[in-house]
Amino acid sequence: MAHNGTTRRELAALATAGAAAVLIDGIAAPRTAQARLARGMARDMIQLNANESPYGPSAGARAAMTRSQEVAARYPGDLEDELKAVLAAQHGVRADQIVLGCGSGEILRMADMAFLGPERSAVVAEPTFEAVLAYAGAARGNAVKVPLNAEFRHDLPAMAGACGAGTGLVYVCNPNNPTGTVVTTDELAAFMKRVPASVTVLLDEAYLHFVERADVRSGLDLLAEHDNLVVVRTFSKIYGLAGMRLGYAVGSTARIAELKRHATANNANAAVLAAALASLAEPDLVPRMRKTMNDTRGALCAALIGDGRRIIPTEANFVMVEVGGDVAELISSFAERKILVGRKFPSLPTWLRVSVGTPEETAAFLKALRELRPAATSAAR
């Protein structure tokens, strides 16, 4: 049965899910409106549209950013080297196997410039994160789009089969944005054996920190076997640093050298480098934030399923829900209620992507969804 608001049971579940977020690093977490104001956003908007962390950086990262003012007059080369050394030790590679980017978006642009061109195409899933396709246009590379399979997952066998003599790059987003679905480590390993060694496989793991399935591990485990694999990571999501812009890629020395040719010099500022180092020094940060956000995700999914709605099983910090009609109008209606939700994906026109927010933000989303598109009107049962 559809509800006009959030039930007491759901509010309790969401509150329980968010209990771990009440105290972050021993200090009170900012309230939703205050957090938005601190990030330069409108106070009266709930932002569930960009898959960000609603909790922001850790206390240690905030303090590190404040201290970075002391070196603001200097180029951050030493900090770049320090961060690459820390990441290299964490991932069991050499520092020259890592390149930093102004967000992982710059890494994707580097890859397109390095591995695509008028005679070299990119193989991508449809739908997936669109940045690779946007940058491919600048590199004058064509795109070969392979539809997701019936489970809304990457069709890796079909993507491998789509690779030919003119393929320069294959992009795999795991978990996939916007569906939140994953490919397993075994599936990825089999895929890597089928892709020609001349083709660079760009594995985007922006949301891997949220994955709980035991059969999904990082593609970093496959680097030693495949010189053509490049793994992309970001500090934008679970670390709460989206506004500060920092990503990185790990791969073979040769592939990383190709990426570096298209990197901007000193593309990471002193503040975000300091924040990243502080974040990596907190061993409990990722598991704590994973539990906080995944508990809220679980409560949200349970509520949507309880309404009789169809959702795509997700391992990321967002959920896709079928809303029984063109999603564009619904997105506008949410905005009128001061709630921002994900954009329309043309290949999934009746599916709405909503990011995991705080329990309070999630409750507001559920209330608005039930009023704007009651579950009884949904095509899914």
C-alpha positions as CSV (number, residue, x, y, z in Angstrom):
1,M,0.0,0.0,0.0
2,A,1.2,3.5,-0.8
3,H,1.6,6.0,2.0
4,N,1.3,9.8,2.0
5,G,4.3,10.1,4.4
6,T,7.0,8.2,6.1
7,T,5.8,5.7,8.7
8,R,7.0,5.7,12.2
9,R,8.7,2.4,11.6
10,E,10.5,3.8,8.6
11,L,11.6,6.9,10.5
12,A,12.9,4.6,13.3
13,A,14.8,2.5,10.7
14,L,16.3,5.6,9.1
15,A,17.1,7.1,12.4
16,T,18.9,3.8,13.5
17,A,20.7,3.7,10.1
18,G,21.9,7.3,10.7
19,A,22.9,6.9,14.3
20,A,26.5,6.3,13.4
21,A,26.5,9.6,11.6
22,V,25.5,11.6,14.6
23,L,29.1,11.6,15.8
24,I,31.8,11.8,13.2
25,D,35.4,11.6,14.5
26,G,34.2,12.4,18.0
27,I,32.5,15.7,17.1
28,A,28.9,16.4,16.3
29,A,28.2,16.1,12.6
30,P,26.8,19.3,10.9
31,R,23.1,19.4,10.5
32,T,21.9,19.1,7.0
33,A,21.2,22.8,6.4
34,Q,24.5,23.8,8.0
35,A,26.4,21.3,5.9
36,R,24.8,22.6,2.7
37,L,25.6,26.2,3.7
38,A,29.2,25.3,4.4
39,R,29.5,23.8,0.9
40,G,28.1,27.0,-0.7
41,M,24.7,25.5,-1.5
42,A,21.2,26.9,-1.0
43,R,20.1,26.3,2.5
44,D,16.6,25.2,1.5
45,M,17.5,22.5,-1.0
46,I,18.0,18.8,-0.3
47,Q,20.6,17.6,-2.7
48,L,20.2,13.9,-3.6
49,N,21.3,14.3,-7.2
50,A,25.1,13.9,-7.4
51,N,26.0,10.9,-5.3
52,E,28.0,13.0,-2.8
53,S,28.5,12.3,0.9
54,P,26.0,14.3,3.0
55,Y,28.5,14.2,5.8
56,G,31.5,15.8,4.2
57,P,35.2,15.3,5.1
58,S,36.3,13.9,8.4
59,A,37.4,16.1,11.2
60,G,41.0,15.2,10.6
61,A,40.7,16.2,6.9
62,R,39.0,19.5,7.8
63,A,41.8,20.3,10.2
64,A,44.4,19.4,7.6
65,M,42.7,21.7,5.0
66,T,42.8,24.6,7.5
67,R,46.5,24.0,8.2
68,S,47.2,24.0,4.5
69,Q,46.9,27.7,4.5
70,E,50.4,27.9,5.9
71,V,51.8,26.5,2.6
72,A,49.3,28.2,0.2
73,A,51.9,30.4,-1.3
74,R,54.0,27.3,-2.5
75,Y,53.3,24.9,-5.3
76,P,52.3,21.5,-3.8
77,G,54.9,19.2,-5.5
78,D,56.1,17.8,-2.2
79,L,52.6,16.9,-1.1
80,E,51.9,15.3,-4.5
81,D,54.9,13.1,-4.1
82,E,53.9,12.3,-0.5
83,L,50.4,11.3,-1.5
84,K,51.6,9.1,-4.4
85,A,54.0,7.4,-2.0
86,V,51.2,6.6,0.5
87,L,48.9,5.4,-2.2
88,A,51.7,3.2,-3.7
89,A,52.3,1.6,-0.4
90,Q,48.6,1.0,0.2
91,H,48.1,-0.6,-3.2
92,G,51.4,-2.5,-3.5
93,V,52.7,-0.6,-6.5
94,R,55.5,1.9,-7.3
95,A,54.9,5.6,-7.2
96,D,55.5,5.9,-10.9
97,Q,52.4,3.7,-11.4
98,I,50.1,6.5,-10.1
99,V,48.9,9.7,-11.6
100,L,46.8,12.3,-9.8
101,G,43.9,14.2,-11.3
102,C,41.7,17.1,-10.5
103,G,38.9,14.7,-9.6
104,S,38.6,11.4,-11.3
105,G,37.0,13.3,-14.1
106,E,40.4,14.6,-15.2
107,I,41.7,11.1,-15.2
108,L,38.9,10.1,-17.6
109,R,39.8,13.0,-19.9
110,M,43.4,12.1,-19.8
111,A,42.5,8.5,-20.9
112,D,40.4,9.7,-23.8
113,M,43.1,12.0,-25.0
114,A,45.8,9.3,-24.6
115,F,44.0,6.3,-26.0
116,L,41.3,7.6,-28.4
117,G,41.3,9.4,-31.7
118,P,39.7,9.6,-35.2
119,E,40.7,5.9,-35.8
120,R,40.4,4.6,-32.3
121,S,37.0,4.1,-30.6
122,A,35.7,3.5,-27.1
123,V,33.5,0.6,-26.0
124,V,31.2,1.6,-23.1
125,A,28.0,0.3,-21.4
126,E,24.7,2.0,-22.0
127,P,23.9,3.6,-19.7
128,T,27.0,4.4,-17.7
129,F,28.8,7.6,-16.4
130,E,28.7,9.9,-19.4
131,A,32.0,11.8,-18.8
132,V,34.0,9.4,-20.9
133,L,31.8,9.9,-23.9
134,A,31.8,13.7,-23.4
135,Y,35.6,13.8,-23.4
136,A,35.8,11.2,-26.3
137,G,34.2,13.9,-28.5
138,A,37.1,16.2,-27.7
139,A,39.5,13.5,-28.7
140,R,37.5,12.9,-31.9
141,G,36.9,9.3,-30.9
142,N,33.8,7.3,-31.6
143,A,31.8,5.4,-29.1
144,V,30.4,1.8,-29.3
145,K,27.6,1.5,-26.8
146,V,26.7,-2.0,-25.5
147,P,23.4,-2.2,-23.7
148,L,23.3,-3.5,-20.1
149,N,22.1,-7.1,-19.7
150,A,18.8,-8.1,-18.2
151,E,20.1,-7.6,-14.7
152,F,21.1,-4.0,-15.5
153,R,24.8,-5.0,-15.3
154,H,27.6,-4.6,-17.7
155,D,27.4,-7.2,-20.5
156,L,31.1,-8.0,-20.3
157,P,31.1,-10.8,-22.9
158,A,29.4,-8.5,-25.4
159,M,31.7,-5.6,-24.6
160,A,34.8,-7.8,-25.1
161,G,33.2,-9.0,-28.4
162,A,32.8,-5.4,-29.5
163,C,36.5,-4.8,-29.3
164,G,38.2,-4.7,-32.7
165,A,41.3,-3.4,-34.4
166,G,40.1,0.2,-34.0
167,T,39.3,0.0,-30.3
168,G,41.5,2.1,-28.1
169,L,39.6,2.1,-24.8
170,V,37.0,0.1,-22.9
171,Y,35.4,1.8,-20.0
172,V,33.9,-0.3,-17.1
173,C,32.3,1.5,-14.2
174,N,32.1,-0.9,-11.2
175,P,29.7,-0.3,-9.4
176,N,28.0,1.3,-12.4
177,N,26.6,4.8,-12.4
178,P,23.6,5.1,-12.6
179,T,22.4,1.6,-11.9
180,G,24.6,0.7,-8.9
181,T,25.1,-2.8,-10.2
182,V,28.5,-4.6,-10.1
183,V,30.5,-7.2,-12.0
184,T,32.3,-9.8,-9.9
185,T,36.0,-10.2,-9.7
186,D,35.8,-13.6,-11.6
187,E,33.8,-11.9,-14.3
188,L,36.2,-9.1,-14.6
189,A,39.2,-11.5,-14.7
190,A,37.6,-13.5,-17.6
191,F,36.8,-10.2,-19.4
192,M,40.4,-9.1,-19.2
193,K,41.6,-12.3,-20.8
194,R,39.3,-11.7,-23.8
195,V,40.1,-8.0,-24.4
196,P,43.1,-7.5,-26.7
197,A,46.3,-6.4,-24.9
198,S,46.5,-3.4,-27.2
199,V,43.2,-2.1,-25.8
200,T,43.3,-0.1,-22.5
201,V,40.7,-1.1,-20.0
202,L,39.7,1.8,-17.8
203,L,38.1,0.5,-14.6
204,D,36.3,3.2,-12.7
205,E,36.0,2.3,-9.0
206,A,34.5,5.6,-7.8
207,Y,31.9,3.7,-5.7
208,L,33.8,0.6,-4.8
209,H,34.1,1.6,-1.1
210,F,30.4,1.0,-0.7
211,V,30.4,-2.6,-2.0
212,E,29.6,-5.3,0.5
213,R,29.5,-8.3,-1.7
214,A,32.4,-10.7,-1.0
215,D,32.7,-11.7,-4.7
216,V,33.5,-8.1,-5.8
217,R,37.1,-6.9,-5.1
218,S,39.2,-4.2,-6.6
219,G,40.6,-4.5,-10.0
220,L,43.9,-3.6,-8.5
221,D,44.3,-7.3,-7.8
222,L,44.5,-7.9,-11.5
223,L,47.1,-5.2,-12.3
224,A,50.1,-7.6,-12.1
225,E,48.6,-9.8,-14.8
226,H,47.4,-7.2,-17.2
227,D,49.5,-4.3,-18.4
228,N,46.5,-2.8,-20.2
229,L,44.4,-2.3,-17.1
230,V,44.1,1.2,-15.5
231,V,42.1,1.5,-12.2
232,V,40.6,4.9,-11.4
233,R,39.7,6.0,-7.8
234,T,38.3,9.2,-6.3
235,F,38.2,11.0,-3.0
236,S,34.8,12.6,-4.0
237,K,32.5,9.9,-2.6
238,I,33.1,8.1,0.6
239,Y,35.8,10.5,1.7
240,G,33.4,13.5,1.3
241,L,35.8,15.6,-0.8
242,A,33.8,16.1,-4.0
243,G,34.1,19.9,-3.8
244,M,37.9,19.7,-3.4
245,R,38.5,17.7,-6.5
246,L,41.0,14.8,-6.3
247,G,41.2,11.5,-8.1
248,Y,44.0,9.1,-9.2
249,A,44.7,6.2,-11.5
250,V,46.9,3.2,-11.0
251,G,48.3,1.1,-13.8
252,S,51.4,-0.1,-15.5
253,T,54.3,2.3,-15.8
254,A,53.7,2.6,-19.6
255,R,50.0,3.3,-19.4
256,I,50.4,5.8,-16.6
257,A,53.1,7.6,-18.6
258,E,50.6,7.9,-21.4
259,L,48.1,9.5,-19.1
260,K,50.7,11.9,-17.6
261,R,51.3,13.3,-21.0
262,H,47.8,14.8,-20.9
263,A,47.8,15.9,-17.2
264,T,47.8,19.5,-16.0
265,A,50.9,20.3,-14.0
266,N,50.2,20.6,-10.3
267,N,46.6,19.5,-10.8
268,A,45.9,18.9,-7.1
269,N,45.9,21.8,-4.7
270,A,47.6,21.8,-1.3
271,A,44.3,21.7,0.6
272,V,42.9,18.6,-1.0
273,L,46.3,16.8,-0.9
274,A,46.5,17.5,2.9
275,A,42.9,16.3,3.3
276,A,43.6,13.1,1.4
277,L,46.6,12.3,3.4
278,A,44.7,12.9,6.6
279,S,41.8,10.7,5.4
280,L,44.1,7.8,4.4
281,A,45.7,8.0,7.9
282,E,42.3,7.2,9.5
283,P,42.0,3.4,9.2
284,D,38.4,3.3,10.5
285,L,37.1,6.2,8.3
286,V,36.0,4.1,5.2
287,P,34.4,1.2,7.2
288,R,32.6,3.7,9.4
289,M,31.2,5.8,6.6
290,R,30.4,2.7,4.6
291,K,28.2,1.4,7.4
292,T,26.6,4.8,8.0
293,M,25.6,5.3,4.4
294,N,24.8,1.7,3.6
295,D,22.5,1.4,6.6
296,T,20.5,4.4,5.3
297,R,20.6,2.8,1.8
298,G,19.2,-0.4,3.1
299,A,16.4,1.4,4.9
300,L,15.5,3.4,1.8
301,C,15.5,0.2,-0.4
302,A,13.3,-1.6,2.2
303,A,10.8,1.3,2.2
304,L,10.7,1.4,-1.6
305,I,10.2,-2.3,-1.9
306,G,7.6,-2.1,0.9
307,D,5.6,0.3,-1.3
308,G,5.6,-2.2,-4.1
309,R,8.1,-0.3,-6.2
310,R,10.7,-1.9,-8.4
311,I,14.3,-1.0,-7.7
312,I,17.7,-2.1,-9.1
313,P,19.8,-3.9,-6.5
314,T,22.6,-1.5,-5.7
315,E,26.1,-1.6,-4.2
316,A,26.7,2.1,-4.5
317,N,25.5,5.2,-2.6
318,F,22.5,5.7,-4.8
319,V,19.4,3.8,-5.9
320,M,17.5,3.5,-9.1
321,V,13.7,3.2,-8.7
322,E,11.1,2.7,-11.4
323,V,8.5,5.4,-11.3
324,G,6.0,4.3,-13.9
325,G,6.4,7.2,-16.4
326,D,8.9,9.7,-17.9
327,V,11.2,10.7,-15.1
328,A,11.8,14.3,-16.4
329,E,8.6,15.7,-15.2
330,L,9.0,14.0,-11.8
331,I,12.5,15.5,-11.4
332,S,11.1,19.0,-12.0
333,S,8.3,18.3,-9.4
334,F,10.9,17.3,-6.8
335,A,12.8,20.5,-7.5
336,E,9.7,22.5,-6.8
337,R,9.6,20.8,-3.4
338,K,13.3,21.8,-3.0
339,I,14.6,18.3,-3.4
340,L,17.1,17.7,-6.2
341,V,17.3,14.1,-7.6
342,G,19.3,12.5,-10.4
343,R,19.0,13.4,-14.1
344,K,17.2,11.5,-16.8
345,F,19.1,8.7,-18.5
346,P,17.6,8.3,-22.0
347,S,18.0,4.5,-22.1
348,L,16.2,4.2,-18.7
349,P,13.5,6.9,-19.1
350,T,11.2,5.7,-16.4
351,W,13.9,5.1,-13.7
352,L,14.8,7.7,-11.1
353,R,18.2,7.8,-9.5
354,V,18.3,9.1,-6.0
355,S,21.5,9.5,-3.9
356,V,21.7,8.3,-0.3
357,G,21.4,11.3,2.0
358,T,21.1,11.6,5.7
359,P,18.1,9.8,7.3
360,E,16.2,13.1,7.5
361,E,16.8,13.8,3.8
362,T,15.9,10.3,2.9
363,A,12.6,10.5,4.8
364,A,11.8,13.8,3.0
365,F,12.4,12.1,-0.3
366,L,10.2,9.2,0.5
367,K,7.4,11.5,1.6
368,A,7.6,13.5,-1.6
369,L,7.8,10.5,-3.8
370,R,4.6,9.0,-2.3
371,E,2.8,12.2,-2.8
372,L,4.0,12.9,-6.3
373,R,3.9,9.4,-7.7
374,P,2.0,7.0,-5.4
375,A,3.1,3.5,-5.6
376,A,-0.3,2.3,-6.8
377,T,0.2,4.2,-10.0
378,S,3.6,2.6,-10.7
379,A,3.9,0.1,-13.5
380,A,5.9,-2.1,-11.2
381,R,4.2,-4.2,-8.5
